[in-house]
Amino acid sequence: MYLPKEIGKLINLRCFKVSFCQHANRCKETKQMDITIPTGVLSKLNILQELSIDVNRDDEWWDADVKVILNELSSLKWLKRFELYLPSAELLQQLRQIYRYFSYFRFTVGHHRQRIISRLHHEVEEIFKKQQKMMKCLEYINGEGIPTEITKVLNHAKCFFLDRHWTVKMLSDFRKENMVNLIFCLLVECNELQTIIDGDYEYPLGVVNIPVFRYLKYLGIHYMWNLQSIWKGPIDEGCLSNLRVLALHTCPNLTTIFTPNLLGNLRQLEELIVEDCCKIKSLVSQESSNLKHGYVLQSLKSISLLDLPELVSISDVTSISPMLKSLIVYNCPKLETLSVNKAPTIKRFEDQRREGVVGIIKVA
């Protein structure tokens, strides 16, 4: 529930990880202690290289304690790995001079209550936890507006988790130049979000136009009630050119996934998941009718189409990847056109679909 001041005598400590239980506040109420980590303890551990402090995010007592703790970090000159929960974005100002030198960090920012049941699939949570352990990670939760402190940290992050932002309409509002180096991006329950990237975004004077998402490998989008498109407007060469996985779950107003310009950049896409998007009629938009005949998404190996009541075809205008190995279809009653290699297994699937059987196809 709190640390003894004697921890400060461990002056040769290199790695320190501590997790405070939800009953820590009781110690304050009974006057057993004033702060979870006594003042002066961290500053004595001046050769510390890794520090991780985990707390219950429902506890308001942490708001005061974290300010005292942040004041002592300036003495930790050797700190390279750091994990911390910050109730507000403003607190990042106290870390501004040091986080850019970390080889790893994980900042969870924003007041929120833990869900009893997570909205994310277990598999997605596991993927995210794995990414958290490997790269600089920023989680921004229950946010409003675009705080300058968040955009500055985002510029150094490789992994970004935006959960329940209440006002943002486009992810590019966080400024495209701050998302150039992202490798993993997970977006959940941002009810006002209408598009991910606006191609007409104007870079600030003096900022070089570098392709946004040029290193991104994973893009997961979940429970976006007003999302209408992934990309709006022109797209620069190199944007999303390394994307391997695109997952779309429960986006009831999404009407377009792949536009002609976007298709041209997704040369490395290997896995596509579309689930519970009730307005999707075709994966490739009708605007793509001017595409040359042949294959698009040539690296695509796996497609999962789940609960898409209006889906009529995968593509009306061209054929999907010759590399396709797995096609999973569930509850897509209007699906008529696949636009993949017309192998015998596809015919068997079409027979099964008419009979109401779930289709799982392995394409050789």
DRENMAR-665723 format. One record per residue (C-alpha): residue number from 1; residue in one letter; x, y, z. Coordinates in steps of 0.02 Angstrom, whole numbers, m for minus. Example, Ala and Ser with C-alpha at 12.3 -4.5 7.8 and 13.67 -1.06 7.14 Angstrom:
BEGIN
  nr rest     px     py     pz
   1    A    615   m225    390
   2    S    684    m53    357
***
This chain:
BEGIN
  nr rest     px     py     pz
   1    M      0      0      0
   2    Y    151    115     22
   3    L    341    105     25
   4    P    453    124    177
   5    K    581    264    168
   6    E    719    134    188
   7    I    698     92      3
   8    G    808    246    m25
   9    K    956    151     48
  10    L    961     35   m103
  11    I   1079    153   m191
  12    N   1145     22   m313
  13    L    971    m19   m377
  14    R    960    m30   m568
  15    C    780    m91   m590
  16    F    632    m47   m479
  17    K    452   m104   m514
  18    V    313    m70   m389
  19    S    125    m97   m394
  20    F     11    m13   m267
  21    C   m151    m99   m222
  22    Q   m321    m16   m220
  23    H   m320     m4    m30
  24    A   m175    120    m26
  25    N   m298    261      4
  26    R   m348    183    171
  27    C   m173    216    237
  28    K   m195    400    200
  29    E   m365    404    282
  30    T   m296    324    441
  31    K   m141    438    437
  32    Q    m21    290    421
  33    M     69    382    282
  34    D     58    543    181
  35    I    123    480     13
  36    T    144    308    m65
  37    I    327    340   m108
  38    P    406    449     29
  39    T    484    612    m30
  40    G    669    593    m69
  41    V    669    405    m95
  42    L    676    404   m286
  43    S    804    543   m297
  44    K    926    435   m195
  45    L    915    294   m324
  46    N   1019    398   m443
  47    I   1088    255   m548
  48    L    916    181   m580
  49    Q    894    126   m761
  50    E    717     55   m759
  51    L    567    116   m660
  52    S    389     52   m667
  53    I    250    116   m553
  54    D     79     35   m568
  55    V    m76     99   m477
  56    N   m263     71   m478
  57    R   m325    204   m599
  58    D   m487    231   m502
  59    D   m397    304   m350
  60    E   m398    494   m337
  61    W   m258    493   m207
  62    W   m135    462   m348
  63    D   m168    636   m422
  64    A    m70    718   m281
  65    D     62    582   m260
  66    V    115    578   m443
  67    K    158    764   m442
  68    V    281    737   m299
  69    I    356    585   m384
  70    L    381    677   m549
  71    N    479    814   m462
  72    E    612    686   m413
  73    L    641    610   m584
  74    S    763    745   m639
  75    S    897    666   m529
  76    L    883    497   m616
  77    K   1010    532   m752
  78    W   1029    350   m804
  79    L    844    311   m821
  80    K    808    228   m989
  81    R    647    130   m963
  82    F    495    208   m879
  83    E    312    159   m852
  84    L    186    273   m767
  85    Y      2    317   m758
  86    L    m35    504   m770
  87    P   m211    566   m729
  88    S   m194    719   m842
  89    A    m99    767   m999
  90    E    m29    924   m913
  91    L     81    813   m803
  92    L    181    766   m957
  93    Q    259    939   m950
  94    Q    365    882   m803
  95    L    435    741   m911
  96    R    468    847  m1065
  97    Q    655    859  m1042
  98    I    684    673  m1012
  99    Y    562    559  m1105
 100    R    644    592  m1274
 101    Y    802    507  m1209
 102    F    713    349  m1149
 103    S    742    191  m1249
 104    Y    570    134  m1190
 105    F    420    214  m1106
 106    R    237    175  m1074
 107    F    129    322  m1024
 108    T    m56    297   m988
 109    V   m138    468   m984
 110    G   m315    517   m932
 111    H   m442    492   m794
 112    H   m550    340   m818
 113    R   m634    198   m729
 114    Q   m585     21   m770
 115    R   m716    m76   m867
 116    I   m788   m231   m785
 117    I   m786   m313   m955
 118    S   m666   m256  m1090
 119    R   m741   m208  m1258
 120    L   m587   m274  m1347
 121    H   m570   m453  m1404
 122    H   m450   m553  m1297
 123    E   m338   m582  m1448
 124    V   m323   m395  m1479
 125    E   m282   m360  m1297
 126    E   m144   m490  m1304
 127    I    m72   m414  m1463
 128    F    m73   m242  m1382
 129    K      9   m303  m1222
 130    K    146   m383  m1325
 131    Q    177   m219  m1418
 132    Q    180   m123  m1253
 133    K    327   m224  m1193
 134    M    430   m196  m1349
 135    M    414    m12  m1397
 136    K    378    164  m1336
 137    C    193    169  m1302
 138    L     66    308  m1270
 139    E   m111    272  m1209
 140    Y   m230    419  m1208
 141    I   m397    384  m1123
 142    N   m556    486  m1098
 143    G   m478    636  m1183
 144    E   m553    799  m1247
 145    G   m467    914  m1369
 146    I   m288    891  m1428
 147    P   m168    937  m1286
 148    T      3    996  m1344
 149    E     84    880  m1217
 150    I      2    728  m1300
 151    T     58    776  m1475
 152    K    238    800  m1417
 153    V    247    628  m1336
 154    L    158    551  m1486
 155    N    300    615  m1594
 156    H    419    497  m1499
 157    A    300    349  m1483
 158    K    296    190  m1587
 159    C    133    123  m1515
 160    F    m26    229  m1493
 161    F   m187    177  m1407
 162    L   m327    305  m1416
 163    D   m474    250  m1308
 164    R   m638    346  m1286
 165    H   m589    516  m1350
 166    W   m745    623  m1344
 167    T   m713    762  m1471
 168    V   m586    715  m1604
 169    K   m659    702  m1781
 170    M   m501    649  m1875
 171    L   m348    561  m1809
 172    S   m244    682  m1911
 173    D   m302    817  m1788
 174    F   m158    752  m1682
 175    R    m50    818  m1827
 176    K     12    699  m1960
 177    E    195    742  m1930
 178    N    179    668  m1754
 179    M    122    498  m1820
 180    V    257    465  m1948
 181    N    351    339  m1841
 182    L    203    240  m1772
 183    I    211     51  m1795
 184    F     54      1  m1699
 185    C   m108    101  m1686
 186    L   m265     48  m1592
 187    L   m421    158  m1591
 188    V   m572    118  m1481
 189    E   m740    205  m1449
 190    C   m703    379  m1516
 191    N   m883    422  m1554
 192    E   m852    583  m1651
 193    L   m715    513  m1762
 194    Q   m768    522  m1946
 195    T   m608    480  m2039
 196    I   m435    422  m1989
 197    I   m326    530  m2101
 198    D   m371    687  m2199
 199    G   m263    694  m2354
 200    D   m294    880  m2370
 201    Y   m208    915  m2203
 202    E    m93   1066  m2215
 203    Y     76   1046  m2131
 204    P    133   1191  m2021
 205    L    256   1312  m2099
 206    G    432   1239  m2094
 207    V    376   1058  m2064
 208    V    433    935  m2197
 209    N    295    832  m2278
 210    I    344    655  m2229
 211    P    221    514  m2272
 212    V    111    479  m2120
 213    F     99    298  m2060
 214    R    245    250  m2171
 215    Y    305    123  m2040
 216    L    134     71  m1975
 217    K    108   m118  m1974
 218    Y    m52   m137  m1873
 219    L   m209    m29  m1877
 220    G   m356    m84  m1767
 221    I   m519     15  m1763
 222    H   m656    m36  m1641
 223    Y   m830     32  m1598
 224    M   m825    191  m1702
 225    W  m1006    243  m1718
 226    N   m980    388  m1840
 227    L   m829    328  m1939
 228    Q   m862    347  m2126
 229    S   m693    317  m2206
 230    I   m513    269  m2168
 231    W   m435    396  m2285
 232    K   m509    556  m2355
 233    G   m433    650  m2501
 234    P   m264    625  m2588
 235    I   m135    505  m2518
 236    D     54    525  m2533
 237    E    166    386  m2596
 238    G    230    288  m2447
 239    C     81    316  m2331
 240    L     26    149  m2256
 241    S    149     62  m2372
 242    N    207    m58  m2233
 243    L     35    m98  m2161
 244    R     18   m285  m2127
 245    V   m147   m297  m2030
 246    L   m306   m194  m2046
 247    A   m447   m237  m1924
 248    L   m617   m150  m1924
 249    H   m744   m196  m1790
 250    T   m918   m121  m1762
 251    C   m916     35  m1869
 252    P  m1101     52  m1915
 253    N  m1080    207  m2027
 254    L   m926    150  m2121
 255    T   m969    143  m2306
 256    T   m798    140  m2390
 257    I   m642     40  m2349
 258    F   m530     42  m2503
 259    T   m525    191  m2621
 260    P   m418    185  m2781
 261    N   m281    293  m2705
 262    L   m275    191  m2546
 263    L   m267     25  m2638
 264    G   m111     80  m2728
 265    N    m16    101  m2564
 266    L    m70    m59  m2475
 267    R     58   m171  m2559
 268    Q    109   m260  m2399
 269    L    m63   m291  m2322
 270    E    m74   m474  m2269
 271    E   m229   m485  m2158
 272    L   m397   m398  m2169
 273    I   m535   m414  m2038
 274    V   m704   m329  m2060
 275    E   m837   m364  m1929
 276    D  m1008   m291  m1888
 277    C  m1005   m147  m2013
 278    C  m1185   m144  m2070
 279    K  m1170    m20  m2215
 280    I  m1025   m100  m2308
 281    K  m1082   m164  m2479
 282    S   m913   m194  m2560
 283    L   m735   m191  m2493
 284    V   m673   m101  m2648
 285    S   m773     57  m2685
 286    Q   m864     90  m2849
 287    E   m743    235  m2875
 288    S   m614    101  m2915
 289    S   m695     60  m3082
 290    N   m551    148  m3169
 291    L   m424     26  m3096
 292    K   m331    m79  m3221
 293    H   m384   m260  m3232
 294    G   m278   m375  m3127
 295    Y   m248   m403  m2943
 296    V   m253   m278  m2800
 297    L   m190   m306  m2622
 298    Q    m66   m429  m2695
 299    S     10   m481  m2527
 300    L   m158   m517  m2443
 301    K   m159   m692  m2367
 302    S   m310   m689  m2251
 303    I   m483   m609  m2259
 304    S   m615   m622  m2121
 305    L   m789   m553  m2157
 306    L   m907   m565  m2008
 307    D  m1084   m499  m1982
 308    L  m1095   m389  m2137
 309    P  m1281   m392  m2183
 310    E  m1266   m278  m2337
 311    L  m1105   m348  m2410
 312    V  m1139   m397  m2591
 313    S   m963   m420  m2657
 314    I   m782   m412  m2608
 315    S   m746   m315  m2768
 316    D   m846   m281  m2924
 317    V   m703   m211  m3025
 318    T   m546   m314  m3000
 319    S   m478   m470  m2918
 320    I   m406   m487  m2744
 321    S   m231   m554  m2708
 322    P   m168   m713  m2791
 323    M    m81   m750  m2624
 324    L   m246   m776  m2531
 325    K   m239   m930  m2419
 326    S   m388   m907  m2303
 327    L   m561   m831  m2327
 328    I   m681   m838  m2179
 329    V   m861   m780  m2204
 330    Y   m994   m777  m2069
 331    N  m1170   m704  m2077
 332    C  m1154   m611  m2242
 333    P  m1321   m660  m2320
 334    K  m1309   m549  m2475
 335    L  m1133   m594  m2527
 336    E  m1136   m644  m2710
 337    T   m969   m597  m2788
 338    L   m799   m646  m2718
 339    S   m679   m583  m2854
 340    V   m542   m701  m2803
 341    N   m467   m846  m2900
 342    K   m613   m953  m2959
 343    A   m551  m1112  m2881
 344    P   m667  m1263  m2854
 345    T   m668  m1227  m2667
 346    I   m752  m1060  m2703
 347    K   m894  m1147  m2793
 348    R   m918  m1262  m2646
 349    F   m924  m1109  m2533
 350    E  m1058  m1027  m2641
 351    D  m1163  m1184  m2629
 352    Q  m1142  m1183  m2441
 353    R  m1186   m998  m2430
 354    R  m1351  m1027  m2519
 355    E  m1386  m1163  m2392
 356    G  m1346  m1046  m2247
 357    V  m1184  m1132  m2198
 358    V  m1036  m1034  m2132
 359    G   m899  m1025  m2263
 360    I   m717  m1059  m2221
 361    I   m609  m1070  m2374
 362    K   m430  m1123  m2398
 363    V   m368  m1061  m2566
 364    A   m216  m1153  m2634
***
